[in-house]
Amino acid sequence: MIIAGGVGRFVPWDGGCLFIGRRVGFVPLHAHYAIQIVFGAEPGVRLRPDDDAPWVAYDGAIIASRQPHAMDASAMSINAVLFVEPETAEGRALVERHLTDGIVALDGAYRAAAMPIFAAFDRDDPVALAEAARGLVSALTGGVAPSTVTDERILRAIRYINQHLASPLTLEDVAREACLSPGRFRHLFVEQTGMALRQYILWRRFLHVWALLGQGASLSAAAHGAGFADAPHLSRTSRRMFGFPPSLMTVRE
């Protein structure tokens, strides 16, 4: 796939995702909701918090939710970016363990956990790539387990959400599917998933967009298929959350 100007892969999971590719280059100043972990196959990814600040080179870095930043990965043979939702158990652990500032350098010890990601990418093994990405998140959080949904009412609600992403989804509709009042459902959903319902639905819609684009859908078809009003709405939301428009992620030619 073409990702942010480079060629690579997108790997999603509930509460997080990985973008990894070659020739990613420069990503202009932006900010988004997710926590970002950025690193390359070798040290040297450059970041800055605004357009007037000097570039700083990092072995790897963690960027806080809503922290403005620009990235220059032009010196990287392969560049990887992990997004983690800050409301999840893993996201909260990253904040507590690492985020003493808006952009924080990772020490070199993280690299042993990061290298399997590049090995799996070189083998073009998406299953191993997902496992390696989750392994790095686990290493950085000190082994904090991801939020696990066990309540059948929430599992039923999640199935309903995933089956109706192209349609409007309201708290009342989803709570009704779980046979709970809206207030009780809202509390239980956060308790089980670590995410508010609205943010979870938006996350799932983006995962569906990336899947549709990966299957060759047009931007407009992917937007409508995932419940966005239109392609411009999808693009605006993508820029806000991830820092680049979905038009920069298309099928590999």
One Martini backbone bead per residue (centre of mass of N, CA, C, O) as a GRO file, in nm:
protein
  253
    1MET     BB    1   0.101   0.033   0.014
    2ILE     BB    2   0.028   0.372   0.023
    3ILE     BB    3   0.205   0.570   0.279
    4ALA     BB    4   0.261   0.886   0.315
    5GLY     BB    5   0.439   0.843   0.028
    6GLY     BB    6   0.481   0.548   0.077
    7VAL     BB    7   0.567   0.198   0.122
    8GLY     BB    8   0.326  -0.035   0.285
    9ARG     BB    9   0.167  -0.087   0.605
   10PHE     BB   10  -0.146  -0.180   0.773
   11VAL     BB   11  -0.214  -0.236   1.134
   12PRO     BB   12  -0.488  -0.344   1.320
   13TRP     BB   13  -0.652  -0.267   1.641
   14ASP     BB   14  -0.789  -0.243   1.934
   15GLY     BB   15  -0.649   0.076   2.015
   16GLY     BB   16  -0.467   0.030   1.745
   17CYS     BB   17  -0.175   0.098   1.519
   18LEU     BB   18   0.018   0.037   1.212
   19PHE     BB   19   0.275   0.215   1.038
   20ILE     BB   20   0.468   0.090   0.753
   21GLY     BB   21   0.759   0.219   0.560
   22ARG     BB   22   0.879   0.345   0.265
   23ARG     BB   23   0.932   0.665   0.177
   24VAL     BB   24   0.785   0.875   0.373
   25GLY     BB   25   0.928   1.129   0.492
   26PHE     BB   26   0.722   1.411   0.513
   27VAL     BB   27   0.534   1.546   0.796
   28PRO     BB   28   0.345   1.781   0.879
   29LEU     BB   29   0.203   1.975   1.088
   30HIS     BB   30   0.039   1.815   1.373
   31ALA     BB   31  -0.254   1.671   1.541
   32HIS     BB   32  -0.371   1.410   1.775
   33TYR     BB   33  -0.527   1.180   1.980
   34ALA     BB   34  -0.312   0.988   1.960
   35ILE     BB   35  -0.063   0.806   2.049
   36GLN     BB   36   0.290   0.822   1.950
   37ILE     BB   37   0.517   0.587   1.792
   38VAL     BB   38   0.852   0.657   1.675
   39PHE     BB   39   1.053   0.481   1.421
   40GLY     BB   40   1.341   0.311   1.294
   41ALA     BB   41   1.567   0.090   1.161
   42GLU     BB   42   1.714   0.355   1.233
   43PRO     BB   43   1.843   0.613   1.349
   44GLY     BB   44   1.690   0.965   1.280
   45VAL     BB   45   1.434   1.068   1.350
   46ARG     BB   46   1.252   1.375   1.299
   47LEU     BB   47   1.147   1.641   1.528
   48ARG     BB   48   0.884   1.898   1.582
   49PRO     BB   49   0.654   2.129   1.749
   50ASP     BB   50   0.731   2.347   1.525
   51ASP     BB   51   0.825   2.551   1.252
   52ASP     BB   52   1.051   2.713   1.445
   53ALA     BB   53   1.182   2.467   1.531
   54PRO     BB   54   1.417   2.252   1.573
   55TRP     BB   55   1.548   1.974   1.480
   56VAL     BB   56   1.519   1.638   1.623
   57ALA     BB   57   1.696   1.353   1.685
   58TYR     BB   58   1.593   1.004   1.700
   59ASP     BB   59   1.562   0.683   1.782
   60GLY     BB   60   1.299   0.735   1.960
   61ALA     BB   61   0.939   0.821   2.014
   62ILE     BB   62   0.697   0.989   2.221
   63ILE     BB   63   0.365   1.117   2.158
   64ALA     BB   64   0.132   1.305   2.265
   65SER     BB   65  -0.169   1.386   2.295
   66ARG     BB   66  -0.213   1.675   2.100
   67GLN     BB   67   0.077   1.704   1.989
   68PRO     BB   68   0.253   1.896   1.811
   69HIS     BB   69   0.396   1.780   1.487
   70ALA     BB   70   0.684   1.702   1.297
   71MET     BB   71   0.811   1.478   1.030
   72ASP     BB   72   1.141   1.328   0.944
   73ALA     BB   73   1.204   1.020   0.735
   74SER     BB   74   1.421   1.043   0.495
   75ALA     BB   75   1.664   0.867   0.643
   76MET     BB   76   1.484   0.620   0.625
   77SER     BB   77   1.435   0.301   0.519
   78ILE     BB   78   1.239   0.253   0.772
   79ASN     BB   79   0.912   0.344   0.894
   80ALA     BB   80   0.745   0.377   1.219
   81VAL     BB   81   0.393   0.390   1.338
   82LEU     BB   82   0.231   0.414   1.650
   83PHE     BB   83  -0.106   0.385   1.760
   84VAL     BB   84  -0.261   0.495   2.077
   85GLU     BB   85  -0.516   0.493   2.278
   86PRO     BB   86  -0.539   0.683   2.572
   87GLU     BB   87  -0.790   0.516   2.718
   88THR     BB   88  -0.638   0.280   2.740
   89ALA     BB   89  -0.440   0.083   2.924
   90GLU     BB   90  -0.189   0.133   2.745
   91GLY     BB   91  -0.210   0.442   2.728
   92ARG     BB   92  -0.189   0.502   3.032
   93ALA     BB   93   0.089   0.366   3.068
   94LEU     BB   94   0.250   0.549   2.880
   95VAL     BB   95   0.203   0.807   3.036
   96GLU     BB   96   0.320   0.713   3.316
   97ARG     BB   97   0.613   0.607   3.201
   98HIS     BB   98   0.691   0.857   2.969
   99LEU     BB   99   0.505   1.138   2.972
  100THR     BB  100   0.682   1.430   3.064
  101ASP     BB  101   0.617   1.519   2.767
  102GLY     BB  102   0.526   1.572   2.443
  103ILE     BB  103   0.831   1.480   2.369
  104VAL     BB  104   0.988   1.153   2.402
  105ALA     BB  105   1.261   0.979   2.448
  106LEU     BB  106   1.393   0.679   2.367
  107ASP     BB  107   1.565   0.436   2.469
  108GLY     BB  108   1.762   0.180   2.336
  109ALA     BB  109   1.603  -0.067   2.474
  110TYR     BB  110   1.355  -0.083   2.271
  111ARG     BB  111   1.486  -0.211   2.006
  112ALA     BB  112   1.451  -0.516   2.061
  113ALA     BB  113   1.131  -0.491   2.026
  114ALA     BB  114   1.137  -0.355   1.729
  115MET     BB  115   1.286  -0.546   1.520
  116PRO     BB  116   1.056  -0.756   1.449
  117ILE     BB  117   0.899  -0.561   1.270
  118PHE     BB  118   1.107  -0.545   1.033
  119ALA     BB  119   1.125  -0.846   0.977
  120ALA     BB  120   0.821  -0.883   0.904
  121PHE     BB  121   0.820  -0.676   0.674
  122ASP     BB  122   1.033  -0.816   0.493
  123ARG     BB  123   0.843  -1.088   0.483
  124ASP     BB  124   0.544  -1.018   0.454
  125ASP     BB  125   0.408  -1.062   0.767
  126PRO     BB  126   0.116  -0.973   0.914
  127VAL     BB  127   0.102  -1.146   1.169
  128ALA     BB  128   0.388  -1.083   1.281
  129LEU     BB  129   0.350  -0.777   1.278
  130ALA     BB  130   0.127  -0.761   1.490
  131GLU     BB  131   0.280  -0.907   1.716
  132ALA     BB  132   0.522  -0.710   1.728
  133ALA     BB  133   0.366  -0.454   1.792
  134ARG     BB  134   0.240  -0.557   2.057
  135GLY     BB  135   0.516  -0.616   2.190
  136LEU     BB  136   0.611  -0.324   2.209
  137VAL     BB  137   0.383  -0.215   2.380
  138SER     BB  138   0.435  -0.407   2.616
  139ALA     BB  139   0.723  -0.312   2.678
  140LEU     BB  140   0.645  -0.003   2.729
  141THR     BB  141   0.417  -0.089   2.963
  142GLY     BB  142   0.514  -0.345   3.134
  143GLY     BB  143   0.271  -0.558   3.050
  144VAL     BB  144   0.014  -0.434   2.988
  145ALA     BB  145  -0.299  -0.518   2.940
  146PRO     BB  146  -0.537  -0.525   2.741
  147SER     BB  147  -0.844  -0.466   2.691
  148THR     BB  148  -1.108  -0.696   2.799
  149VAL     BB  149  -1.391  -0.839   2.669
  150THR     BB  150  -1.658  -1.024   2.868
  151ASP     BB  151  -1.925  -0.896   2.831
  152GLU     BB  152  -2.195  -0.990   2.650
  153ARG     BB  153  -2.326  -0.710   2.609
  154ILE     BB  154  -2.072  -0.581   2.476
  155LEU     BB  155  -2.026  -0.786   2.254
  156ARG     BB  156  -2.300  -0.731   2.120
  157ALA     BB  157  -2.248  -0.430   2.064
  158ILE     BB  158  -1.996  -0.467   1.886
  159ARG     BB  159  -2.130  -0.630   1.665
  160TYR     BB  160  -2.330  -0.409   1.589
  161ILE     BB  161  -2.131  -0.192   1.511
  162ASN     BB  162  -1.976  -0.357   1.285
  163GLN     BB  163  -2.258  -0.398   1.117
  164HIS     BB  164  -2.318  -0.047   1.133
  165LEU     BB  165  -2.101   0.165   1.017
  166ALA     BB  166  -2.279   0.294   0.771
  167SER     BB  167  -2.449   0.391   1.009
  168PRO     BB  168  -2.608   0.536   1.238
  169LEU     BB  169  -2.484   0.577   1.585
  170THR     BB  170  -2.633   0.543   1.895
  171LEU     BB  171  -2.653   0.508   2.223
  172GLU     BB  172  -2.943   0.396   2.227
  173ASP     BB  173  -2.908   0.168   2.020
  174VAL     BB  174  -2.674   0.014   2.157
  175ALA     BB  175  -2.804  -0.022   2.437
  176ARG     BB  176  -3.045  -0.187   2.337
  177GLU     BB  177  -2.875  -0.429   2.240
  178ALA     BB  178  -2.772  -0.466   2.556
  179CYS     BB  179  -3.007  -0.418   2.761
  180LEU     BB  180  -2.961  -0.103   2.839
  181SER     BB  181  -2.912   0.177   2.968
  182PRO     BB  182  -2.738   0.443   2.868
  183GLY     BB  183  -2.587   0.493   3.137
  184ARG     BB  184  -2.495   0.200   3.196
  185PHE     BB  185  -2.356   0.149   2.926
  186ARG     BB  186  -2.142   0.368   2.929
  187HIS     BB  187  -1.993   0.261   3.179
  188LEU     BB  188  -1.941  -0.035   3.083
  189PHE     BB  189  -1.785   0.025   2.825
  190VAL     BB  190  -1.542   0.163   2.954
  191GLU     BB  191  -1.469  -0.067   3.149
  192GLN     BB  192  -1.417  -0.283   2.910
  193THR     BB  193  -1.249  -0.096   2.679
  194GLY     BB  194  -1.133   0.210   2.759
  195MET     BB  195  -1.371   0.350   2.587
  196ALA     BB  196  -1.560   0.555   2.438
  197LEU     BB  197  -1.804   0.516   2.222
  198ARG     BB  198  -1.741   0.734   2.012
  199GLN     BB  199  -1.437   0.659   1.982
  200TYR     BB  200  -1.480   0.367   1.898
  201ILE     BB  201  -1.641   0.414   1.641
  202LEU     BB  202  -1.426   0.583   1.499
  203TRP     BB  203  -1.207   0.369   1.502
  204ARG     BB  204  -1.366   0.151   1.342
  205ARG     BB  205  -1.403   0.325   1.090
  206PHE     BB  206  -1.104   0.347   1.018
  207LEU     BB  207  -1.043   0.049   0.990
  208HIS     BB  208  -1.244   0.018   0.753
  209VAL     BB  209  -1.120   0.212   0.559
  210TRP     BB  210  -0.843   0.074   0.529
  211ALA     BB  211  -0.960  -0.192   0.427
  212LEU     BB  212  -1.101  -0.081   0.173
  213LEU     BB  213  -0.851   0.046   0.043
  214GLY     BB  214  -0.690  -0.228   0.036
  215GLN     BB  215  -0.926  -0.343  -0.173
  216GLY     BB  216  -0.975  -0.075  -0.381
  217ALA     BB  217  -1.132   0.148  -0.287
  218SER     BB  218  -1.263   0.433  -0.290
  219LEU     BB  219  -1.286   0.708  -0.104
  220SER     BB  220  -1.593   0.736  -0.119
  221ALA     BB  221  -1.666   0.438  -0.054
  222ALA     BB  222  -1.519   0.426   0.218
  223ALA     BB  223  -1.671   0.648   0.359
  224HIS     BB  224  -1.960   0.525   0.333
  225GLY     BB  225  -1.887   0.235   0.448
  226ALA     BB  226  -1.795   0.389   0.743
  227GLY     BB  227  -1.998   0.657   0.800
  228PHE     BB  228  -1.930   0.890   0.629
  229ALA     BB  229  -2.053   1.149   0.458
  230ASP     BB  230  -1.768   1.194   0.308
  231ALA     BB  231  -1.461   1.245   0.187
  232PRO     BB  232  -1.404   1.518   0.331
  233HIS     BB  233  -1.476   1.420   0.613
  234LEU     BB  234  -1.263   1.201   0.626
  235SER     BB  235  -1.015   1.384   0.576
  236ARG     BB  236  -1.046   1.570   0.820
  237THR     BB  237  -1.038   1.344   1.037
  238SER     BB  238  -0.763   1.224   0.957
  239ARG     BB  239  -0.592   1.474   1.009
  240ARG     BB  240  -0.665   1.497   1.311
  241MET     BB  241  -0.574   1.196   1.400
  242PHE     BB  242  -0.299   1.140   1.185
  243GLY     BB  243  -0.188   1.389   0.974
  244PHE     BB  244  -0.338   1.253   0.719
  245PRO     BB  245  -0.476   1.166   0.437
  246PRO     BB  246  -0.629   0.889   0.285
  247SER     BB  247  -0.507   0.943  -0.008
  248LEU     BB  248  -0.212   0.824   0.105
  249MET     BB  249  -0.386   0.541   0.096
  250THR     BB  250  -0.314   0.280  -0.127
  251VAL     BB  251  -0.280   0.068  -0.360
  252ARG     BB  252  -0.049  -0.123  -0.475
  253GLU     BB  253   0.130  -0.126  -0.799
   0.00000   0.00000   0.00000
